[in-house]
């Protein structure tokens, strides 16, 4: 910390000379200069000032000692009367917690217009002295820090000088610098979505081995907690804070900082904000995706939350995840509000169950949750099942159809999806038959609504949202023009042919008999 400037020293010494000119001489007796502490005449109030200004670098708790050539100093030292004046007020603008590199001003104000102030930082070099400028005389004195660093972090006191000596110390001011270490991670266990009146545990974690954490709640009422860190097996540290009876009456937004024990005023960068979401009872919105519930890894995905309530903002939650992204509502038409949540190129982390909530800007309450929407990510592991149909890909309305999904590797479940369908895909447990794991998806009787393109996937029960690669697409066509009870014309033709043959055989027999009978009659006539 820097000491007093030359200008400050000259100003203080000039004041000392003026005071000596108005008051007693330096050789006045010791008995005379005790008058200020006994309520003596005002002309003798200058002596304690002279003593303090002769030794401007003495700490507040140690009044200046004798100086060579100053016979009055021992008496003046005893007359400083520290603590007899009301203590001043010390504060910082814009605040006492300052980001690294930002400016800050520390102010000190006494109970009357004092010309000299002293600022002291615990454990540092000698204090600063400042003469109050005329334009700030009613507010007090100050010193400015243009770039806050860890050198300025610490505990500050200030004093002001009066005709009876230095005032008592102000209350301490803790100056904190943030951004000295990497930010910790703040999460809510088991989830940042909390039912009204429920409990949640906040967890602040760091991989840097920080010794403690400061957890702050933003908004009203504002609160903060200092937590001791618990050390993990790999050097990481964490602290837990249970929070009970969470209600929607106000917003619950938290941040945390970390620090080391030997520098408690040097904090890390703040964690990302964590807002607890407390669902209410107002109308639930709807959550949908234009791409369908099954998306391939790497594909873009956008979820849309919409409502006819007219919400100003929407929030999206994913089960098992801490993020609660929010988006302002827009009104594509009167009485309808919606918000889009682009999730970017899809990875395995996007697989899961989602819900959305609506809210108003002037209220901390959120709506009831939407119905859940499951997002399934295909291509998460190397397996490609096959898909076939019985009796065939073209069938008549009313027929019974079976889609068969098969895989040569061990899979516990199969999933059948229809392209563009709003409903969730079908799931079936696999069965082992003929050297394959398979599942039969029956559709009976089929209608024109079953027309479409189908694909099947395999999955493991350990994560029901991660799928294999898709099977080759299968197109199913259901025709209304085919007879409802198709006949086998081959059999009918055989029957017709058999009947015709029988007729021809009978005619042949009759003709043969007729020929033989006519020949016998002729022989009898000749004989």
C-alpha positions in Angstrom: 0.0 0.0 0.0 1.3 3.4 -0.9 2.1 6.0 1.8 1.1 9.6 2.1 2.0 11.7 -0.9 4.3 14.7 -0.7 1.4 17.0 -1.2 -0.5 15.4 1.8 2.6 15.8 4.0 3.1 19.4 3.1 -0.7 20.1 3.7 -0.5 18.5 7.1 2.7 20.4 8.1 1.2 23.6 6.9 -1.9 23.1 9.1 0.5 22.3 12.0 2.2 25.7 11.5 -1.1 27.6 11.3 -2.3 25.9 14.5 0.9 26.7 16.3 0.5 30.3 15.3 -2.9 30.5 16.8 -2.3 28.5 20.0 0.4 28.2 22.7 4.0 28.0 21.8 5.8 24.6 21.6 7.4 25.5 25.0 4.1 25.8 26.8 3.9 23.7 30.0 2.5 20.3 30.1 -0.2 21.3 32.6 -1.6 23.8 30.1 -2.0 21.4 27.2 -4.2 19.0 29.1 -7.1 21.5 28.9 -8.8 19.9 25.9 -9.4 16.7 27.8 -10.6 18.7 30.9 -12.8 21.1 28.9 -10.1 23.8 28.9 -10.1 27.0 26.7 -10.4 26.5 22.9 -7.1 28.3 22.4 -5.3 25.3 23.8 -7.0 22.7 21.5 -4.2 23.0 19.0 -1.6 21.1 20.9 -2.8 17.5 20.3 -3.1 18.2 16.6 0.6 19.3 16.6 1.7 16.2 18.3 -0.1 13.8 15.9 1.0 15.7 12.8 4.6 15.5 13.8 4.5 11.7 13.4 2.0 11.1 10.6 3.0 7.4 10.1 2.2 6.1 13.6 -0.5 3.4 13.7 -3.8 4.4 15.4 -3.2 2.1 18.4 0.2 3.6 19.2 0.2 7.4 19.7 3.4 9.2 18.5 6.4 9.0 20.9 8.9 11.8 21.7 10.6 13.6 18.9 14.0 15.2 19.2 13.7 18.9 19.9 10.0 18.8 21.0 9.8 19.2 24.7 6.0 19.1 24.8 5.7 15.7 23.0 5.5 13.5 26.2 2.6 15.5 27.5 0.9 15.7 24.2 1.1 11.9 23.8 -0.8 11.5 27.0 -3.4 14.0 25.8 -4.5 12.4 22.5 -7.7 11.2 24.3 -8.3 8.4 21.9 -11.8 6.9 22.0 -13.5 10.0 23.5 -15.0 11.0 20.2 -17.8 9.2 18.3 -16.4 6.8 15.8 -16.6 7.6 12.1 -18.4 5.7 9.4 -16.5 3.9 6.7 -17.9 2.5 3.5 -16.9 1.7 -0.1 -18.5 2.7 -3.4 -19.7 0.9 -5.5 -19.4 -1.8 -2.8 -17.0 -3.8 -0.7 -16.8 -6.8 -3.0 -15.0 -5.7 -6.2 -14.0 -7.7 -9.3 -10.3 -7.8 -10.1 -9.1 -4.7 -12.0 -12.2 -2.6 -11.2 -12.1 0.8 -9.5 -13.4 1.5 -5.9 -13.5 4.4 -3.5 -13.3 4.1 0.3 -15.0 6.9 2.2 -14.7 8.0 5.9 -17.2 10.4 7.5 -17.0 11.8 11.0 -19.7 13.4 13.2 -18.5 16.9 12.3 -16.6 18.5 9.5 -13.0 17.2 10.2 -10.0 18.5 8.1 -7.8 15.4 8.5 -8.6 11.7 8.2 -6.5 8.6 8.6 -7.1 5.3 6.8 -5.5 2.1 8.0 -5.4 -1.4 6.5 -4.7 -4.2 9.1 -1.3 -5.8 8.7 -0.1 -3.3 6.1 2.4 -0.5 6.0 1.8 2.9 7.8 -1.6 4.5 7.3 -2.7 7.1 4.8 -3.5 10.6 5.8 -5.9 12.7 3.8 -7.0 16.3 4.2 -10.7 16.7 3.3 -11.2 18.6 0.1 -13.7 21.5 0.4 -16.1 20.0 -2.2 -16.5 16.8 -0.1 -16.2 18.4 3.4 -19.8 17.5 4.3 -19.4 13.9 3.2 -16.0 13.2 4.6 -12.7 12.1 3.1 -11.8 9.3 0.7 -9.1 7.6 -1.2 -9.6 5.8 -4.6 -8.2 2.6 -5.9 -8.1 2.6 -9.7 -7.5 -1.1 -10.2 -8.5 -3.5 -7.4 -6.1 -6.4 -6.8 -5.3 -8.7 -3.9 -2.9 -6.1 -2.5 -5.8 -3.9 -1.6 -8.0 -6.7 -0.2 -8.2 -6.7 3.6 -9.8 -5.1 6.6 -9.8 -1.3 6.8 -10.4 1.3 9.6 -10.5 5.0 9.5 -10.2 7.9 12.1 -10.7 11.6 12.0 -8.9 14.4 13.8 -10.7 16.9 16.1 -9.5 19.5 18.6 -9.5 16.8 21.3 -7.4 14.4 19.2 -8.1 11.3 17.1 -11.5 9.7 17.2 -11.9 6.1 18.0 -11.7 3.6 15.2 -14.6 3.1 12.8 -16.1 -0.3 12.5 -14.0 -2.5 10.2 -14.6 -2.5 6.5 -13.9 -5.8 4.7 -12.6 -5.1 1.2 -12.8 -8.2 -1.0 -11.4 -8.8 -4.5 -13.0 -11.5 -6.7 -11.6 -13.3 -9.7 -8.3 -14.4 -8.2 -9.1 -18.1 -8.7 -11.2 -20.1 -11.2 -14.9 -20.1 -10.5 -16.4 -23.0 -8.5 -19.5 -25.0 -9.5 -22.8 -24.5 -7.8 -25.6 -27.1 -8.0 -28.8 -28.1 -6.2 -29.3 -31.7 -4.9 -31.3 -33.6 -6.0 -32.6 -31.0 -8.5 -33.0 -27.2 -9.0 -36.8 -27.8 -9.5 -38.2 -27.9 -6.0 -41.8 -28.4 -4.9 -43.3 -25.5 -2.9 -42.5 -26.0 0.8 -39.8 -28.6 0.0 -36.1 -28.8 0.9 -33.0 -28.7 -1.3 -29.2 -28.9 -0.6 -26.9 -26.5 -2.3 -23.4 -27.8 -3.2 -20.4 -25.6 -4.0 -17.4 -27.5 -5.5 -13.9 -26.7 -6.7 -11.1 -28.7 -8.2 -8.5 -26.2 -6.8 -8.6 -27.3 -3.2 -10.1 -24.1 -1.9 -10.5 -24.0 1.9 -13.8 -22.3 2.2 -16.8 -21.0 0.3 -19.0 -17.9 0.4 -22.6 -18.7 -0.7 -24.8 -15.7 -1.4 -28.5 -15.4 -2.1 -29.3 -12.5 -4.5 -32.4 -10.3 -4.4 -34.5 -9.7 -1.4 -34.0 -10.8 1.3 -30.2 -11.0 0.6 -28.3 -13.5 2.6 -24.8 -15.0 2.7 -23.1 -17.9 4.4 -19.5 -18.8 5.0 -18.9 -22.5 4.7 -15.9 -24.7 5.6 -14.8 -26.9 2.7 -14.7 -30.7 2.9 -11.8 -32.3 1.1 -12.3 -35.2 -1.3 -9.9 -38.1 -2.2 -8.5 -36.3 -5.3 -7.9 -32.9 -3.7 -11.2 -31.4 -4.8 -13.3 -29.6 -2.1 -16.9 -29.0 -1.6 -19.4 -27.5 0.9 -23.1 -28.3 1.4 -25.9 -26.0 2.7 -29.4 -27.3 3.3 -32.1 -24.9 2.3 -35.6 -25.6 3.7 -39.2 -24.5 3.0 -38.6 -23.1 -0.5 -41.7 -21.2 -1.6 -42.6 -19.3 -4.7 -43.1 -16.0 -2.8 -39.7 -14.7 -4.0 -36.9 -15.7 -6.3 -34.2 -18.1 -5.1 -31.0 -17.2 -7.0 -27.6 -18.2 -5.6 -23.9 -17.8 -6.4 -20.8 -19.0 -4.6 -17.1 -18.0 -4.4 -14.2 -19.8 -2.9 -11.1 -18.7 -1.0 -8.0 -20.0 0.7 -7.7 -19.8 4.5 -4.6 -17.5 4.5 -6.3 -14.9 2.2 -10.0 -14.9 3.2 -10.6 -11.6 1.4 -9.2 -12.9 -1.9 -12.1 -14.7 -3.6 -12.5 -16.8 -6.8 -14.6 -15.7 -9.7 -18.3 -16.2 -8.9 -20.0 -19.4 -9.9 -22.6 -19.3 -12.6 -25.9 -18.3 -11.0 -28.2 -21.0 -9.8 -32.0 -20.3 -9.7 -34.3 -22.7 -7.9 -37.6 -23.2 -9.8 -40.7 -23.6 -7.7 -43.6 -24.8 -9.9 -47.0 -23.2 -9.2 -50.6 -24.1 -10.2 -51.2 -21.7 -13.2 -51.9 -23.2 -16.6 -49.3 -25.6 -17.8 -47.7 -25.0 -21.2 -47.0 -27.5 -23.9 -43.6 -28.8 -24.9 -42.9 -30.2 -28.4 -40.2 -30.7 -31.0 -40.5 -30.3 -34.7 -37.8 -32.9 -35.4 -39.6 -35.7 -33.5 -38.6 -37.5 -30.3 -35.8 -39.5 -31.9 -32.8 -37.5 -33.2 -29.5 -38.6 -34.6 -26.3 -37.7 -32.9 -25.0 -34.5 -34.4 -28.4 -33.3 -35.6 -29.7 -29.9 -34.6 -32.6 -29.9 -32.2 -35.0 -27.2 -31.0 -37.6 -27.6 -28.3 -40.6 -25.2 -28.3 -42.6 -24.3 -25.2 -46.0 -22.7 -25.9 -49.0 -21.6 -24.0 -52.3 -19.8 -24.4 -51.9 -18.0 -21.0 -49.6 -15.3 -22.4 -46.4 -15.9 -20.3 -43.5 -13.4 -20.5 -40.8 -16.0 -20.0 -40.3 -19.7 -20.2 -37.8 -22.1 -18.5 -36.7 -25.6 -19.6 -35.6 -28.4 -17.3 -34.0 -31.7 -18.0 -34.3 -34.5 -15.4 -30.9 -35.1 -13.7 -29.4 -31.9 -15.0 -28.7 -28.6 -13.2 -29.2 -26.2 -16.1 -32.4 -24.2 -16.2 -32.2 -22.2 -19.4 -34.7 -19.3 -19.7 -36.0 -17.6 -22.7 -38.3 -14.6 -23.1 -41.7 -15.3 -24.5 -42.9 -14.0 -27.8 -46.4 -13.8 -29.2 -46.7 -15.2 -32.8 -50.4 -14.4 -32.6 -52.9 -12.9 -30.1 -53.4 -15.0 -27.0 -50.5 -17.3 -27.7 -47.0 -17.1 -26.2 -44.0 -19.4 -26.9 -40.3 -19.6 -26.7 -37.7 -21.7 -28.6 -34.8 -23.5 -26.9 -32.1 -24.5 -29.5 -30.0 -27.3 -28.2 -27.4 -27.2 -31.0 -25.7 -30.3 -32.3 -27.1 -33.2 -30.3 -24.8 -35.3 -28.1 -25.6 -38.1 -25.6 -26.0 -35.4 -22.8 -29.1 -34.1 -24.6 -30.9 -37.4 -24.2 -33.5 -37.4 -21.4 -36.8 -36.2 -20.2 -37.7 -32.5 -20.5 -40.4 -30.3 -19.0 -41.0 -26.5 -19.4 -42.6 -23.8 -17.3 -44.1 -20.4 -18.0 -43.8 -17.3 -15.8 -44.4 -13.5 -15.7 -41.7 -10.9 -15.4 -43.2 -9.2 -12.3 -43.7 -12.4 -10.4 -41.4 -15.0 -9.0 -44.0 -17.8 -9.5 -43.8 -20.3 -12.3 -46.6 -22.3 -13.9 -47.4 -26.0 -13.4 -45.0 -28.2 -15.5 -45.8 -29.2 -19.0 -46.3 -32.9 -19.8 -42.9 -34.6 -20.1 -41.2 -34.9 -23.5 -38.6 -37.7 -24.0 -35.7 -36.9 -26.3 -34.0 -40.1 -27.6 -30.5 -39.9 -29.3 -29.8 -42.5 -32.0 -26.3 -43.7 -32.9 -25.1 -43.8 -29.3 -23.6 -47.3 -29.6 -22.6 -49.5 -32.6 -25.6 -51.7 -33.4 -27.9 -51.7 -36.4 -31.0 -53.9 -36.1 -33.1 -55.1 -39.1 -36.8 -54.5 -39.6 -39.2 -56.7 -41.6 -43.0 -56.9 -42.0 -45.5 -59.8 -42.3 -47.5 -60.5 -44.4 -45.9 -57.7 -46.6 -45.3 -54.0 -47.0 -48.6 -53.5 -48.9 -51.7 -54.7 -47.1 -55.4 -54.0 -47.1 -57.2 -52.1 -44.4 -58.3 -54.4 -41.6 -55.5 -56.9 -42.0 -53.3 -58.0 -39.1 -49.7 -56.8 -39.5 -46.5 -57.6 -37.6 -43.3 -55.6 -37.7 -40.3 -57.7 -36.6 -37.2 -56.0 -35.2 -34.1 -58.3 -34.9 -30.5 -57.9 -33.7 -27.6 -60.4 -33.6 -26.1 -58.9 -30.4 -27.5 -59.0 -26.9 -30.1 -56.3 -26.5 -32.7 -56.0 -23.8 -35.2 -53.7 -25.5 -36.3 -52.7 -28.9 -38.0 -49.5 -29.9 -40.2 -48.8 -33.0 -40.7 -45.3 -34.2 -42.8 -43.9 -37.0 -41.5 -40.9 -39.0 -43.5 -37.7 -38.2 -45.6 -39.4 -35.5 -46.7 -37.2 -32.5 -47.0 -40.1 -30.1 -44.1 -41.7 -28.3 -42.3 -44.7 -29.9 -43.3 -48.2 -28.9 -41.0 -50.3 -26.7 -40.9 -54.0 -26.2 -38.7 -56.4 -24.3 -36.6 -58.6 -26.5 -36.9 -62.4 -26.9 -34.2 -64.8 -28.0 -35.4 -66.9 -30.9 -33.5 -68.7 -33.7 -30.2 -67.2 -32.8 -31.5 -63.6 -32.7 -32.8 -61.2 -30.2 -36.1 -59.9 -31.5 -39.4 -58.1 -30.7 -42.7 -58.4 -32.6 -44.7 -55.2 -32.9 -48.3 -56.2 -33.8 -50.8 -53.9 -35.5 -54.3 -55.2 -35.8 -56.3 -54.3 -37.5 -54.4 -51.8 -39.6 -56.0 -48.6 -41.1 -54.8 -45.8 -43.3 -53.4 -44.1 -40.2 -50.7 -46.8 -40.1 -49.3 -45.6 -43.5 -45.8 -44.3 -43.1 -42.1 -45.0 -42.7 -40.9 -47.1 -39.8 -37.5 -47.7 -38.2 -36.5 -49.7 -35.2 -33.7 -49.4 -32.7 -32.1 -51.4 -29.9 -31.3 -50.0 -26.5 -30.0 -51.0 -23.0 -32.1 -50.6 -19.9 -29.2 -48.8 -18.2 -30.0 -45.7 -20.2 -33.4 -45.8 -21.9 -32.8 -42.6 -23.8 -29.7 -43.7 -25.8 -30.4 -45.8 -28.9 -28.5 -47.8 -31.5 -28.2 -46.8 -35.1 -31.5 -46.9 -36.9 -32.6 -49.9 -39.0 -33.2 -49.4 -42.7 -36.5 -47.6 -43.2 -39.6 -49.7 -44.0 -42.5 -48.2 -45.9 -45.9 -49.6 -44.9 -48.8 -49.0 -47.3 -52.4 -49.7 -46.3 -54.8 -49.7 -49.2 -58.6 -49.2 -48.9 -59.3 -50.5 -52.5 -58.3 -54.1 -51.8 -61.2 -56.5 -50.8 -61.6 -56.8 -47.1 -61.6 -60.7 -47.6 -59.2 -61.5 -50.4 -59.7 -65.0 -52.1 -57.3 -67.5 -53.6 -58.1 -67.5 -57.3 -55.7 -70.3 -58.0 -57.8 -72.8 -56.1 -60.9 -71.6 -57.8 -59.4 -72.1 -61.2 -58.3 -75.6 -60.3 -61.8 -76.4 -59.2 -63.2 -75.0 -62.5 -60.7 -77.0 -64.5 -61.5 -80.2 -62.5 -65.2 -79.7 -63.1 -64.6 -79.1 -66.8 -62.5 -82.3 -67.1 -65.2 -84.3 -65.3 -67.8 -83.1 -67.8 -65.5 -83.9 -70.8 -64.8 -87.4 -69.3 -68.6 -88.1 -68.9 -69.3 -87.1 -72.5 -66.5 -89.3 -73.7 -67.9 -92.3 -71.9 -71.3 -91.7 -73.3 -70.0 -91.4 -76.8 -68.0 -94.6 -76.4 -71.0 -96.4 -75.2 -73.1 -95.1 -78.0 -70.7 -96.2 -80.6 -70.3 -99.7 -79.3 -74.1 -100.1 -78.9 -74.7 -99.2 -82.5 -72.1 -101.7 -83.8 -73.7 -104.6 -81.9 -77.2 -103.9 -83.4 -75.7 -104.1 -87.0 -74.1 -107.4 -86.3 -77.3 -108.9 -85.1 -79.2 -107.8 -88.2 -76.7 -109.4 -90.6 -76.8 -112.7 -88.8 
